[in-house]
Amino acid sequence: MEGIVGILLAAGVGQRFDPSGRRLKLLEPAPAGPHAGVPLALASARNLLQALGTVCAVVRPPDDASQQRLHALLGDAGCQLVICERAHEGMGSSLACGVQASATAAGWVIALADMPAIEPGSIRAVAQALHEGYDTAAAFFGERRGHPVGFANSLYAELAALSGDDGARSVLAMQPPHRVSVADRGVLLDLDTPDGLKTSS
């Protein structure tokens, strides 16, 4: 999709997955989707790359072996790494870092690195809605809104100013997303706990 950049939010530490912080969730094997068995973040990145071609992966500084491995996996896959020094503040800060690093994009499709089963066709459908002139768009499975979510460049200032852990909730409240209906349960598969990895296949 010309001009549309994928932003993979891969700076979370998975507090609910492992409160001790010893296991980085994004390196756990994906239980479902076209890349089942590879690390979650890599599976999510491959889907985004296949759909859009250009992907900025927002990551934490490489302060330990797990982060270094994550950086290597995403960089080798073809992602442009965006190291966000404010990632510890939450998803909103990470999203702002990704948008600021790709300010000239026509728009952005935001995906979470722990959602490995989203079909590339669903990602392209959200990007297409941006091309058709919608300011925001999101994938829906039935009545449930899932991911990814897309934003036009007209919302750059609002996205670049985000902070904290609310993601883009404030922007979506101001500009409710256009509904992109997909027959893809993967848009709802968000893996937060070890049990989720076992039961989501």
MDTraj code that builds the backbone (N, CA, C; nanometers):
import mdtraj as md
import numpy as np

residues = "MET GLU GLY ILE VAL GLY ILE LEU LEU ALA ALA GLY VAL GLY GLN ARG PHE ASP PRO SER GLY ARG ARG LEU LYS LEU LEU GLU PRO ALA PRO ALA GLY PRO HIS ALA GLY VAL PRO LEU ALA LEU ALA SER ALA ARG ASN LEU LEU GLN ALA LEU GLY THR VAL CYS ALA VAL VAL ARG PRO PRO ASP ASP ALA SER GLN GLN ARG LEU HIS ALA LEU LEU GLY ASP ALA GLY CYS GLN LEU VAL ILE CYS GLU ARG ALA HIS GLU GLY MET GLY SER SER LEU ALA CYS GLY VAL GLN ALA SER ALA THR ALA ALA GLY TRP VAL ILE ALA LEU ALA ASP MET PRO ALA ILE GLU PRO GLY SER ILE ARG ALA VAL ALA GLN ALA LEU HIS GLU GLY TYR ASP THR ALA ALA ALA PHE PHE GLY GLU ARG ARG GLY HIS PRO VAL GLY PHE ALA ASN SER LEU TYR ALA GLU LEU ALA ALA LEU SER GLY ASP ASP GLY ALA ARG SER VAL LEU ALA MET GLN PRO PRO HIS ARG VAL SER VAL ALA ASP ARG GLY VAL LEU LEU ASP LEU ASP THR PRO ASP GLY LEU LYS THR SER SER".split()
xyz = np.array([
    [0.0846, -0.1195, 0.0000],
    [0.0000, 0.0000, 0.0000],
    [0.0886, 0.1253, 0.0000],
    [0.0848, 0.1959, -0.1103],
    [0.1756, 0.3089, -0.1282],
    [0.1528, 0.4177, -0.0228],
    [0.2615, 0.4553, 0.0433],
    [0.2559, 0.5647, 0.1389],
    [0.2095, 0.5282, 0.2781],
    [0.1554, 0.4084, 0.2947],
    [0.1071, 0.3661, 0.4261],
    [0.2173, 0.2857, 0.4953],
    [0.2519, 0.3252, 0.6156],
    [0.3584, 0.2600, 0.6926],
    [0.2954, 0.1777, 0.8053],
    [0.3450, 0.0570, 0.8214],
    [0.3037, -0.0237, 0.9354],
    [0.3873, 0.0118, 1.0571],
    [0.3229, 0.0243, 1.1712],
    [0.3948, 0.0468, 1.2971],
    [0.3664, -0.0727, 1.3869],
    [0.4718, -0.1470, 1.4173],
    [0.4607, -0.2635, 1.5040],
    [0.5025, -0.2218, 1.6450],
    [0.4088, -0.2267, 1.7373],
    [0.4388, -0.1882, 1.8750],
    [0.4970, -0.3086, 1.9476],
    [0.6301, -0.3069, 1.9641],
    [0.7028, -0.4215, 2.0207],
    [0.7870, -0.3792, 2.1411],
    [0.7398, -0.2785, 2.2136],
    [0.8177, -0.2257, 2.3260],
    [0.7614, -0.2679, 2.4613],
    [0.6547, -0.3476, 2.4605],
    [0.5976, -0.3919, 2.5871],
    [0.6809, -0.5021, 2.6507],
    [0.6697, -0.5162, 2.7820],
    [0.7444, -0.6213, 2.8518],
    [0.6555, -0.7371, 2.8947],
    [0.5244, -0.7276, 2.8686],
    [0.4352, -0.8379, 2.9018],
    [0.4222, -0.8613, 3.0510],
    [0.3870, -0.7572, 3.1233],
    [0.3783, -0.7665, 3.2697],
    [0.2787, -0.8726, 3.3146],
    [0.1661, -0.8820, 3.2433],
    [0.0657, -0.9818, 3.2801],
    [0.1117, -1.1231, 3.2442],
    [0.1989, -1.1327, 3.1440],
    [0.2480, -1.2636, 3.1017],
    [0.3465, -1.3204, 3.2032],
    [0.4393, -1.2373, 3.2473],
    [0.5384, -1.2810, 3.3456],
    [0.5744, -1.1637, 3.4354],
    [0.5054, -1.1504, 3.5489],
    [0.5314, -1.0369, 3.6385],
    [0.6770, -1.0275, 3.6840],
    [0.7500, -1.1409, 3.6839],
    [0.8898, -1.1373, 3.7274],
    [0.9795, -1.0703, 3.6242],
    [0.9333, -1.0653, 3.4994],
    [1.0125, -1.0041, 3.3934],
    [1.1225, -1.0918, 3.3376],
    [1.1255, -1.2200, 3.3770],
    [1.2342, -1.3065, 3.3296],
    [1.2121, -1.3556, 3.1861],
    [1.0849, -1.3699, 3.1471],
    [1.0538, -1.4172, 3.0117],
    [0.9926, -1.3037, 2.9312],
    [1.0517, -1.2743, 2.8165],
    [0.9951, -1.1720, 2.7294],
    [0.8895, -1.2382, 2.6415],
    [0.7657, -1.1989, 2.6620],
    [0.6544, -1.2630, 2.5915],
    [0.6734, -1.2627, 2.4406],
    [0.7270, -1.1550, 2.3861],
    [0.7352, -1.1411, 2.2410],
    [0.8310, -1.2409, 2.1761],
    [0.9105, -1.3112, 2.2580],
    [1.0000, -1.4148, 2.2048],
    [0.9393, -1.5545, 2.2167],
    [0.8203, -1.5655, 2.2778],
    [0.7528, -1.6944, 2.2900],
    [0.6967, -1.7357, 2.1541],
    [0.6844, -1.8670, 2.1281],
    [0.6348, -1.9114, 1.9973],
    [0.4871, -1.8777, 1.9769],
    [0.4546, -1.8315, 1.8580],
    [0.3158, -1.8014, 1.8243],
    [0.2347, -1.9301, 1.8167],
    [0.1165, -1.9347, 1.8811],
    [0.0366, -2.0568, 1.8815],
    [-0.0550, -2.0703, 1.7613],
    [-0.0700, -1.9632, 1.6833],
    [-0.1680, -1.9641, 1.5747],
    [-0.1234, -1.8686, 1.4655],
    [-0.1936, -1.8764, 1.3525],
    [-0.1636, -1.7872, 1.2421],
    [-0.0698, -1.8511, 1.1413],
    [-0.0430, -1.7809, 1.0314],
    [0.0389, -1.8387, 0.9231],
    [0.1835, -1.8635, 0.9614],
    [0.2294, -1.8031, 1.0699],
    [0.3685, -1.8213, 1.1130],
    [0.3754, -1.8846, 1.2512],
    [0.2817, -1.9732, 1.2803],
    [0.2795, -2.0421, 1.4092],
    [0.4133, -2.1107, 1.4341],
    [0.4619, -2.0973, 1.5574],
    [0.5874, -2.1609, 1.5958],
    [0.7051, -2.0665, 1.6006],
    [0.6997, -1.9548, 1.5288],
    [0.8081, -1.8567, 1.5351],
    [0.7750, -1.7567, 1.6463],
    [0.8720, -1.6801, 1.6946],
    [0.8428, -1.5846, 1.8018],
    [0.7267, -1.4904, 1.7679],
    [0.6470, -1.4598, 1.8698],
    [0.5283, -1.3762, 1.8502],
    [0.5577, -1.2505, 1.7694],
    [0.6600, -1.1767, 1.8097],
    [0.6886, -1.0490, 1.7438],
    [0.7262, -1.0691, 1.5986],
    [0.7997, -1.1757, 1.5689],
    [0.8407, -1.2024, 1.4316],
    [0.7204, -1.2412, 1.3465],
    [0.6314, -1.3239, 1.4011],
    [0.5107, -1.3616, 1.3275],
    [0.4270, -1.2381, 1.2954],
    [0.4102, -1.1508, 1.3941],
    [0.3324, -1.0282, 1.3730],
    [0.3999, -0.9382, 1.2698],
    [0.5320, -0.9285, 1.2766],
    [0.6067, -0.8450, 1.1815],
    [0.5931, -0.8975, 1.0398],
    [0.6012, -1.0283, 1.0219],
    [0.5910, -1.0862, 0.8876],
    [0.4567, -1.0552, 0.8232],
    [0.3492, -1.0636, 0.9019],
    [0.2170, -1.0320, 0.8474],
    [0.2098, -0.8862, 0.8030],
    [0.2648, -0.7975, 0.8842],
    [0.2614, -0.6542, 0.8531],
    [0.3494, -0.6232, 0.7321],
    [0.4672, -0.6840, 0.7273],
    [0.5569, -0.6628, 0.6130],
    [0.4957, -0.7144, 0.4837],
    [0.4323, -0.8304, 0.4894],
    [0.3708, -0.8873, 0.3695],
    [0.2603, -0.7967, 0.3162],
    [0.1866, -0.7350, 0.4086],
    [0.0742, -0.6509, 0.3685],
    [0.1169, -0.5135, 0.3187],
    [0.2163, -0.4530, 0.3829],
    [0.2477, -0.3123, 0.3584],
    [0.3860, -0.2862, 0.3032],
    [0.4813, -0.3750, 0.3289],
    [0.6166, -0.3558, 0.2771],
    [0.7062, -0.2744, 0.3678],
    [0.6580, -0.1617, 0.4176],
    [0.7383, -0.0755, 0.5047],
    [0.6838, -0.0818, 0.6466],
    [0.7702, -0.1232, 0.7408],
    [0.7272, -0.1391, 0.8796],
    [0.8310, -0.0786, 0.9732],
    [0.7853, 0.0078, 1.0635],
    [0.8676, 0.0572, 1.1738],
    [0.8320, -0.0232, 1.2988],
    [0.9292, -0.0901, 1.3548],
    [0.9080, -0.1662, 1.4778],
    [0.9577, -0.0829, 1.5949],
    [0.8677, -0.0467, 1.6834],
    [0.9034, 0.0355, 1.7995],
    [0.9460, -0.0587, 1.9122],
    [1.0705, -0.0417, 1.9569],
    [1.1296, -0.1320, 2.0557],
    [1.1934, -0.0514, 2.1694],
    [1.2215, -0.1232, 2.2777],
    [1.2944, -0.0634, 2.3898],
    [1.4443, -0.0597, 2.3570],
    [1.5219, 0.0169, 2.4329],
    [1.6677, 0.0104, 2.4152],
    [1.7170, -0.1330, 2.4396],
    [1.8237, -0.1744, 2.3712],
    [1.8730, -0.3127, 2.3825],
    [1.9577, -0.3333, 2.5083],
    [1.8929, -0.3244, 2.6238],
    [1.9651, -0.3262, 2.7508],
    [1.9931, -0.4660, 2.8053],
    [1.9307, -0.5683, 2.7467],
    [1.9557, -0.7041, 2.7945],
    [1.9510, -0.8011, 2.6777],
    [1.9815, -0.9274, 2.7042],
    [1.9925, -1.0270, 2.5972],
    [1.8598, -1.0483, 2.5249],
    [1.7489, -1.0451, 2.5993],
    [1.6186, -1.0659, 2.5358],
    [1.5861, -0.9533, 2.4382],
    [1.6116, -0.8309, 2.4796],
    [1.5856, -0.7183, 2.3901],
    [1.6793, -0.7219, 2.2696],
    [1.8031, -0.7611, 2.2930],
    [1.8975, -0.7700, 2.1809],
    [1.8521, -0.8743, 2.0790],
    [1.8010, -0.9878, 2.1292],
    [1.7507, -1.0906, 2.0369],
    [1.6292, -1.0399, 1.9608],
    [1.5396, -0.9695, 2.0304],
    [1.4208, -0.9136, 1.9651],
    [1.4611, -0.8153, 1.8559],
    [1.5559, -0.7279, 1.8850],
    [1.6034, -0.6320, 1.7845],
    [1.6574, -0.7053, 1.6624],
    [1.7372, -0.8099, 1.6853],
    [1.7975, -0.8841, 1.5743],
    [1.6901, -0.9513, 1.4891],
    [1.5920, -1.0134, 1.5539],
    [1.4849, -1.0819, 1.4794],
    [1.4084, -0.9842, 1.3910],
    [1.3707, -0.8700, 1.4475],
    [1.2889, -0.7747, 1.3727],
    [1.3704, -0.7042, 1.2642],
    [1.4950, -0.6719, 1.2963],
    [1.5804, -0.6090, 1.1959],
    [1.6091, -0.7025, 1.0790],
    [1.6394, -0.8278, 1.1095],
    [1.6672, -0.9255, 1.0036],
    [1.5444, -0.9520, 0.9178],
    [1.4251, -0.9382, 0.9765],
    [1.3013, -0.9618, 0.9015],
    [1.2727, -0.8500, 0.8015],
    [1.3367, -0.7339, 0.8219],
    [1.3161, -0.6224, 0.7300],
    [1.2484, -0.5015, 0.7910],
    [1.2275, -0.5028, 0.9226],
    [1.1683, -0.3868, 0.9901],
    [1.2726, -0.2779, 1.0117],
    [1.2281, -0.1546, 1.0088],
    [1.3114, -0.0427, 1.0511],
    [1.2918, -0.0273, 1.2020],
    [1.3994, -0.0414, 1.2777],
    [1.3879, -0.0342, 1.4226],
    [1.3807, 0.1105, 1.4698],
    [1.2842, 0.1378, 1.5566],
    [1.2708, 0.2691, 1.6196],
    [1.2873, 0.2464, 1.7702],
    [1.4010, 0.2872, 1.8229],
    [1.4271, 0.2688, 1.9659],
    [1.3618, 0.3839, 2.0419],
    [1.2665, 0.3493, 2.1263],
    [1.1893, 0.4502, 2.1991],
    [1.2387, 0.4562, 2.3434],
    [1.3053, 0.5640, 2.3773],
    [1.3571, 0.5811, 2.5130],
    [1.2449, 0.5996, 2.6146],
    [1.1247, 0.6344, 2.5671],
    [1.0111, 0.6578, 2.6563],
    [0.9168, 0.5388, 2.6615],
    [0.9606, 0.4247, 2.6096],
    [0.8710, 0.3095, 2.5998],
    [0.8154, 0.2665, 2.7346],
    [0.8932, 0.2874, 2.8408],
    [0.8465, 0.2461, 2.9744],
    [0.7216, 0.3224, 3.0183],
    [0.6928, 0.4342, 2.9527],
    [0.5747, 0.5138, 2.9896],
    [0.4450, 0.4468, 2.9447],
    [0.4518, 0.3631, 2.8403],
    [0.3325, 0.2942, 2.7941],
    [0.3118, 0.3030, 2.6441],
    [0.2003, 0.2430, 2.6006],
    [0.1749, 0.2270, 2.4573],
    [0.1598, 0.3588, 2.3832],
    [0.0994, 0.4587, 2.4478],
    [0.0836, 0.5875, 2.3820],
    [0.2181, 0.6488, 2.3449],
    [0.3132, 0.6404, 2.4358],
    [0.4469, 0.6950, 2.4097],
    [0.5151, 0.6186, 2.2964],
    [0.4997, 0.4858, 2.2943],
    [0.5599, 0.4057, 2.1880],
    [0.4994, 0.4396, 2.0523],
    [0.3673, 0.4548, 2.0487],
    [0.3002, 0.4889, 1.9241],
    [0.3495, 0.6235, 1.8722],
    [0.3626, 0.7198, 1.9626],
    [0.4121, 0.8519, 1.9233],
    [0.5523, 0.8420, 1.8640],
    [0.6385, 0.7594, 1.9233],
    [0.7742, 0.7413, 1.8696],
    [0.7697, 0.6878, 1.7266],
    [0.6840, 0.5893, 1.7024],
    [0.6748, 0.5311, 1.5689],
    [0.6252, 0.6297, 1.4651],
    [0.5248, 0.7079, 1.5015],
    [0.4697, 0.8074, 1.4093],
    [0.5726, 0.9169, 1.3818],
    [0.6408, 0.9629, 1.4847],
    [0.7419, 1.0676, 1.4663],
    [0.8547, 1.0204, 1.3749],
    [0.8866, 0.8907, 1.3816],
    [0.9957, 0.8369, 1.2995],
    [0.9567, 0.8185, 1.1538],
    [0.8279, 0.8308, 1.1233],
    [0.7807, 0.8115, 0.9848],
    [0.6825, 0.9221, 0.9499],
    [0.7220, 1.0454, 0.9819],
    [0.6309, 1.1604, 0.9745],
    [0.5793, 1.1882, 0.8340],
    [0.6510, 1.1459, 0.7301],
    [0.6087, 1.1774, 0.5935],
    [0.5143, 1.0727, 0.5349],
    [0.4798, 0.9718, 0.6117],
    [0.3880, 0.8687, 0.5621],
    [0.2512, 0.9289, 0.5322],
    [0.1795, 0.8663, 0.4380],
    [0.0426, 0.9088, 0.4085],
    [-0.0526, 0.8656, 0.5194],
    [-0.0094, 0.7649, 0.5945],
    [-0.0900, 0.7144, 0.7050],
    [-0.0183, 0.5982, 0.7695],
    [-0.0775, 0.5477, 0.8768],
    [-0.0134, 0.4405, 0.9526],
    [-0.1159, 0.3328, 0.9864],
    [-0.0719, 0.2081, 0.9811],
    [-0.1509, 0.0974, 1.0325],
    [-0.0769, 0.0448, 1.1546],
    [-0.1427, 0.0537, 1.2699],
    [-0.0799, 0.0203, 1.3974],
    [-0.1152, -0.1234, 1.4350],
    [-0.0132, -0.2050, 1.4588],
    [-0.0337, -0.3446, 1.4968],
    [0.0431, -0.3744, 1.6250],
    [-0.0076, -0.4691, 1.7004],
    [0.0559, -0.5097, 1.8257],
    [0.1397, -0.6345, 1.8021],
    [0.2580, -0.6372, 1.8600],
    [0.3512, -0.7474, 1.8349],
    [0.3088, -0.8778, 1.8998],
    [0.2065, -0.8737, 1.9871],
    [0.1587, -0.9983, 2.0469],
    [0.0278, -1.0450, 1.9831],
    [0.0037, -1.0004, 1.8588],
    [-0.1136, -1.0456, 1.7829],
    [-0.0654, -1.1089, 1.6527],
    [-0.0229, -1.2364, 1.6574],
    [0.0468, -1.2982, 1.5442],
    [-0.0418, -1.3578, 1.4370],
    [-0.1749, -1.3577, 1.4571],
    [-0.2620, -1.4318, 1.3657],
    [-0.3435, -1.3426, 1.2728],
    [-0.3135, -1.2131, 1.2680],
    [-0.3861, -1.1230, 1.1781],
    [-0.3430, -1.1516, 1.0340],
    [-0.4407, -1.1769, 0.9473],
    [-0.4092, -1.2076, 0.8077],
    [-0.3653, -1.0802, 0.7345],
    [-0.2649, -1.0919, 0.6468],
    [-0.2221, -0.9741, 0.5706],
    [-0.3368, -0.9057, 0.4971],
    [-0.4362, -0.9830, 0.4521],
    [-0.5499, -0.9233, 0.3830],
    [-0.6292, -0.8294, 0.4712],
    [-0.6367, -0.8598, 0.6001],
    [-0.7072, -0.7714, 0.6937],
    [-0.6315, -0.6407, 0.7111],
    [-0.4987, -0.6516, 0.7155],
    [-0.4145, -0.5313, 0.7277],
    [-0.4300, -0.4442, 0.6033],
    [-0.4270, -0.5074, 0.4861],
    [-0.4429, -0.4312, 0.3619],
    [-0.5792, -0.3643, 0.3541],
    [-0.6823, -0.4304, 0.4062],
    [-0.8165, -0.3719, 0.4027],
    [-0.8237, -0.2442, 0.4866],
    [-0.7560, -0.2434, 0.6006],
    [-0.7525, -0.1223, 0.6835],
    [-0.6745, -0.0122, 0.6108],
    [-0.5629, -0.0489, 0.5493],
    [-0.4853, 0.0503, 0.4733],
    [-0.5663, 0.1062, 0.3565],
    [-0.6441, 0.0216, 0.2916],
    [-0.7260, 0.0664, 0.1789],
    [-0.8279, 0.1707, 0.2230],
    [-0.8828, 0.1525, 0.3427],
    [-0.9791, 0.2513, 0.3938],
    [-0.9138, 0.3888, 0.4087],
    [-0.7870, 0.3907, 0.4501],
    [-0.7163, 0.5186, 0.4588],
    [-0.6989, 0.5789, 0.3198],
    [-0.6654, 0.4962, 0.2214],
    [-0.6517, 0.5451, 0.0837],
    [-0.7836, 0.6016, 0.0320],
    [-0.8926, 0.5473, 0.0812],
    [-1.0243, 0.5937, 0.0348],
    [-1.0683, 0.7217, 0.1038],
    [-0.9877, 0.7718, 0.1986],
    [-1.0148, 0.9027, 0.2567],
    [-1.0617, 0.9043, 0.4007],
    [-1.0705, 0.7870, 0.4639],
    [-1.1099, 0.7850, 0.6047],
    [-0.9923, 0.8275, 0.6919],
    [-1.0217, 0.9055, 0.7951],
    [-0.9157, 0.9500, 0.8867],
    [-0.8704, 0.8379, 0.9791],
    [-0.9634, 0.7526, 1.0198],
    [-0.9300, 0.6380, 1.1033],
    [-1.0094, 0.5174, 1.0535],
    [-0.9536, 0.3991, 1.0746],
    [-1.0204, 0.2754, 1.0335],
    [-0.9719, 0.1635, 1.1240],
    [-1.0567, 0.0636, 1.1439],
    [-1.0181, -0.0501, 1.2271],
    [-1.0841, -0.1764, 1.1760],
    [-1.0158, -0.2878, 1.1982],
    [-1.0710, -0.4178, 1.1616],
    [-1.1778, -0.4586, 1.2631],
    [-1.2902, -0.5085, 1.2119],
    [-1.3983, -0.5599, 1.2953],
    [-1.4260, -0.7041, 1.2564],
    [-1.4393, -0.7894, 1.3567],
    [-1.4878, -0.9263, 1.3352],
    [-1.6253, -0.9325, 1.3981],
    [-1.7273, -0.9392, 1.3151],
    [-1.8625, -0.9250, 1.3667],
    [-1.8800, -0.7864, 1.4259],
    [-1.9295, -0.7804, 1.5482],
    [-1.9514, -0.6516, 1.6143],
    [-1.8320, -0.6079, 1.6985],
    [-1.7278, -0.6902, 1.7018],
    [-1.6145, -0.6608, 1.7905],
    [-1.5019, -0.5923, 1.7141],
    [-1.4585, -0.4809, 1.7681],
    [-1.3454, -0.4121, 1.7069],
    [-1.2155, -0.4794, 1.7492],
    [-1.1274, -0.5005, 1.6515],
    [-0.9986, -0.5611, 1.6814],
    [-0.8845, -0.4750, 1.6314],
    [-0.7779, -0.5401, 1.5963],
    [-0.6610, -0.4740, 1.5391],
    [-0.6328, -0.5345, 1.4015],
    [-0.5657, -0.4620, 1.3156],
    [-0.4998, -0.3328, 1.3391],
    [-0.5963, -0.2146, 1.3273],
    [-0.5404, -0.0976, 1.3623],
    [-0.6124, 0.0293, 1.3515],
    [-0.5297, 0.1216, 1.2628],
    [-0.5974, 0.1936, 1.1749],
    [-0.5276, 0.2827, 1.0830],
    [-0.5584, 0.4293, 1.1083],
    [-0.4598, 0.5138, 1.0795],
    [-0.4741, 0.6589, 1.0972],
    [-0.4160, 0.7303, 0.9761],
    [-0.4863, 0.8310, 0.9283],
    [-0.4356, 0.9142, 0.8193],
    [-0.3356, 1.0158, 0.8721],
    [-0.2516, 1.0674, 0.7820],
    [-0.1509, 1.1654, 0.8208],
    [-0.2127, 1.2947, 0.8730],
    [-0.3396, 1.3188, 0.8418],
    [-0.4077, 1.4385, 0.8931],
    [-0.4114, 1.4411, 1.0460],
    [-0.3888, 1.3242, 1.1088],
    [-0.3906, 1.3147, 1.2548],
    [-0.2491, 1.3083, 1.3136],
    [-0.1506, 1.3466, 1.2333],
    [-0.0120, 1.3366, 1.2800],
    [0.0096, 1.4094, 1.4127],
    [-0.0350, 1.5321, 1.4225],
    [-0.0076, 1.6123, 1.5437],
    [-0.0642, 1.5445, 1.6677],
    [-0.1867, 1.4912, 1.6561],
    [-0.2497, 1.4262, 1.7710],
    [-0.1754, 1.2981, 1.8096],
    [-0.1337, 1.2206, 1.7095],
    [-0.0634, 1.0953, 1.7374],
    [0.0756, 1.1209, 1.7938],
    [0.1456, 1.2183, 1.7373],
    [0.2822, 1.2475, 1.7816],
    [0.2858, 1.3017, 1.9234],
    [0.1726, 1.3530, 1.9720],
    [0.1668, 1.4103, 2.1072],
    [0.1218, 1.3092, 2.2122],
    [0.0942, 1.1855, 2.1717],
    [0.0455, 1.0859, 2.2676],
    [0.1527, 1.0534, 2.3712],
    [0.1067, 1.0135, 2.4890],
    [0.1981, 0.9698, 2.5941],
    [0.1220, 0.8757, 2.6863],
    [0.1941, 0.8157, 2.7806],
    [0.1286, 0.7279, 2.8768],
    [0.0861, 0.5952, 2.8157],
    [-0.0125, 0.5307, 2.8798],
    [-0.0458, 0.3931, 2.8450],
    [-0.1833, 0.3769, 2.7837],
    [-0.2455, 0.4845, 2.7395],
    [-0.3799, 0.4740, 2.6828],
    [-0.3803, 0.4501, 2.5332],
    [-0.2635, 0.4341, 2.4726],
    [-0.2592, 0.4149, 2.3277],
    [-0.3207, 0.5341, 2.2574],
    [-0.3993, 0.5054, 2.1541],
    [-0.4604, 0.6129, 2.0750],
    [-0.6073, 0.6322, 2.1101],
    [-0.6456, 0.5920, 2.2315],
    [-0.7863, 0.5981, 2.2709],
    [-0.8448, 0.7384, 2.2533],
    [-0.7672, 0.8393, 2.2913],
    [-0.8183, 0.9765, 2.2835],
    [-0.8430, 1.0180, 2.1392],
    [-0.7551, 0.9740, 2.0497],
    [-0.7707, 1.0084, 1.9074],
    [-0.8930, 0.9374, 1.8502],
    [-0.9116, 0.8106, 1.8857],
    [-1.0261, 0.7351, 1.8349],
    [-1.1578, 0.7856, 1.8928],
    [-1.1539, 0.8413, 2.0133],
    [-1.2745, 0.9015, 2.0704],
    [-1.3144, 1.0256, 1.9912],
    [-1.2151, 1.0983, 1.9433],
    [-1.2398, 1.2192, 1.8646],
    [-1.2783, 1.1850, 1.7206],
    [-1.2184, 1.0790, 1.6684],
    [-1.2416, 1.0355, 1.5303],
    [-1.2738, 0.8862, 1.5310],
    [-1.3975, 0.8474, 1.5586],
    [-1.4321, 0.7043, 1.5630],
    [-1.3945, 0.6342, 1.4330],
    [-1.3405, 0.5130, 1.4440],
    [-1.2860, 0.4475, 1.3248],
    [-1.3933, 0.3970, 1.2291],
    [-1.3654, 0.4107, 1.1020],
    [-1.4463, 0.3458, 0.9989],
    [-1.4387, 0.1950, 1.0184],
    [-1.5514, 0.1289, 1.0093],
    [-1.5579, -0.0160, 1.0323],
    [-1.5131, -0.0910, 0.9062],
    [-1.4085, -0.1724, 0.9208],
    [-1.3612, -0.2588, 0.8130],
    [-1.3931, -0.4026, 0.8539],
    [-1.4977, -0.4587, 0.7977],
    [-1.5422, -0.5927, 0.8364],
    [-1.4549, -0.6982, 0.7709],
    [-1.4030, -0.7906, 0.8510],
    [-1.3173, -0.8981, 0.7998],
    [-1.3635, -1.0318, 0.8581],
    [-1.3405, -1.1376, 0.7824],
    [-1.3733, -1.2730, 0.8294],
    [-1.2460, -1.3365, 0.8848],
    [-1.1879, -1.2718, 0.9831],
    [-1.0550, -1.3088, 1.0326],
    [-1.0546, -1.2980, 1.1851],
    [-1.0671, -1.4121, 1.2515],
    [-1.0681, -1.4111, 1.3978],
    [-0.9347, -1.3631, 1.4559],
    [-0.8295, -1.3680, 1.3751],
    [-0.6980, -1.3251, 1.4224],
    [-0.6939, -1.1805, 1.4660],
    [-0.7890, -1.0991, 1.4198],
    [-0.7885, -0.9569, 1.4581],
    [-0.8266, -0.9390, 1.6049],
    [-0.8760, -1.0472, 1.6678],
    [-0.9145, -1.0416, 1.8093],
    [-0.8188, -1.1164, 1.9000],
    [-0.7252, -1.1931, 1.8427],
    [-0.6392, -1.2817, 1.9227],
    [-0.5229, -1.2040, 1.9824],
    [-0.5439, -1.1572, 2.1045],
    [-0.4427, -1.0803, 2.1776],
    [-0.3927, -1.1688, 2.2916],
    [-0.2644, -1.1998, 2.2926],
    [-0.2103, -1.2994, 2.3845],
    [-0.1453, -1.2314, 2.5049],
    [-0.2116, -1.2397, 2.6202],
    [-0.1631, -1.1694, 2.7387],
    [-0.1041, -1.2607, 2.8450],
    [-0.1412, -1.3899, 2.8417],
    [-0.0990, -1.4786, 2.9493],
    [-0.0412, -1.6084, 2.8920],
    [0.0373, -1.6826, 2.9702],
    [0.0872, -1.8122, 2.9224],
    [-0.0251, -1.9063, 2.8811],
    [-0.1390, -1.9026, 2.9504],
    [-0.2518, -1.9872, 2.9131],
    [-0.3015, -1.9538, 2.7733],
    [-0.2970, -1.8259, 2.7381],
    [-0.3381, -1.7853, 2.6043],
    [-0.2537, -1.8493, 2.4957],
    [-0.1245, -1.8646, 2.5239],
    [-0.0361, -1.9271, 2.4264],
    [-0.0700, -2.0747, 2.4081],
    [-0.1211, -2.1372, 2.5129],
    [-0.1507, -2.2806, 2.5056],
    [-0.2864, -2.3073, 2.4406],
    [-0.3807, -2.2150, 2.4574],
    [-0.5184, -2.2469, 2.4198],
    [-0.5673, -2.1744, 2.2952],
    [-0.4815, -2.0983, 2.2297],
    [-0.5296, -2.0163, 2.1195],
    [-0.5059, -2.0776, 1.9827],
    [-0.4502, -2.1965, 1.9790],
    [-0.4195, -2.2558, 1.8488],
    [-0.5466, -2.3036, 1.7801],
])
top = md.Topology()
chain = top.add_chain()
for i, resn in enumerate(residues, 1):
    res = top.add_residue(resn, chain, resSeq=i)
    for name in ("N", "CA", "C"):
        top.add_atom(name, md.element.get_by_symbol(name[0]), res)
traj = md.Trajectory(xyz[None], top)
